[in-house]
Amino acid sequence: MTTQEKTTVLTITESAAQAVDELLSERQLEGYGLRVFLSGGGCGGYQYGMSLENNPMENDIVTVQSGIKLIIDDV
């Protein structure tokens, strides 16, 4: 069994964090975070998606940047 160290794989800017924070406040989604996921790929490269979520899965990478919880699929 090998141990894998997870590191931050995504950085959010201050203005993006502010926009997400405002969206969460407007929708009264306390405890939610921004999920970023890979939704497909092909000739044009990878496609990414985002959603607001409050239930990270066991293998997700969860980090807080600029006060925003980021939930990243572990691929």
Sequence and secondary structure as in RCSB ss.txt:
>XXXX:A:sequence
MTTQEKTTVLTITESAAQAVDELLSERQLEGYGLRVFLSGGGCGGYQYGMSLENNPMENDIVTVQSGIKLIIDDV
>XXXX:A:secstr
             HHHHHHHHHHHHHTT TT EEEEEEEE STT  EEEEEEES   TT EEEEETTEEEEE   
